[in-house]
Amino acid sequence: MPSHEPDFRLDGYEAVNDHVADQFWGRIGIEQDMMTVLAEHHSDDAEHSFYLMHNGAVTWGIPGEPQIVALHLKRDPAVRTYRFAHEELPLPSMAQSWLIARGCSEEEILLPDGMGTTPANEATRVLEQRLRRDGDHFALLTSYTDDNAPIQTTVLLRALDEKAALPFRVLLEEVDSTAWTHTLREGGFQTVESATQWWDAHWRGEQPPLPTASPATRSATAVPGPARTPRRPPPPRQPSR
């Protein structure tokens, strides 16, 4: 990815307290020089900044961890202090959904032309749009990003609606590093066991078909902010490429 280190526009600002200062340094600042801004938006009154970033430092850490960072900076220009909220997510569209839920308009946080890979087909564009816009239906259970060729990301989601016909969803993103495009597909499962069985078989290289999600329940597959469930490690068999 091209170098585009973030400018957090914090000159003359201090964290609202020492705890926030320590958290910002430990979660964001310490790896700032390894982050690439994919999209950003700043409010006219300078109170809010929204960043969608790729964290290159993650590729040197625990295998499979999410590489996309969503950051919301909230400043108080009157007293020159700031607070922040952030989330580490596996897909740009999920990070965009998180930022949109915090007040950023969808149009302002879309990836500009030439930044990242482009959707390879209309189905991918439509699914990513749903991920951005409907961020309160599903919670993230786990994800795995394999950035060795072929680059793949898998995401396991759970419906917050207990009556959902297919409460567990798997998202599969595959990147064509030659064409610099990506596809995103969605599968629906009735139980977490059936979803993880598919997950296991996929990472064993068996290429199982991804069950189509029922159209009646396909209105959303994004990560909600406050309702996000804790991540859990991937199933025991992890990819060996």
HELIX and SHEET records of a PDB file:
HELIX    1   1 ASP A   18  ARG A   27  1                                  10    
HELIX    2   2 GLY A   29  MET A   34  5                                   6    
HELIX    3   3 GLY A   56  TRP A   60  5                                   5    
HELIX    4   4 PRO A   92  ALA A  101  1                                  10    
HELIX    5   5 GLU A  106  ILE A  109  5                                   4    
HELIX    6   6 GLU A  122  ARG A  133  1                                  12    
HELIX    7   7 VAL A  192  TRP A  203  1                                  12    
HELIX    8   8 PRO A  215  THR A  217  5                                   3    
SHEET    1   A 5 GLU A  14  ALA A  15  0                                        
SHEET    2   A 5 THR A  81  LEU A  89  1                                        
SHEET    3   A 5 ILE A  68  ASP A  76 -1                                        
SHEET    4   A 5 HIS A  48  ASN A  55 -1                                        
SHEET    5   A 5 MET A  35  HIS A  42 -1                                        
SHEET    1   B 5 THR A 118  PRO A 119  0                                        
SHEET    2   B 5 THR A 181  PHE A 189  1                                        
SHEET    3   B 5 PHE A 168  ASP A 176 -1                                        
SHEET    4   B 5 GLN A 152  ALA A 159 -1                                        
SHEET    5   B 5 PHE A 138  ASP A 146 -1                                        
END                                                                             
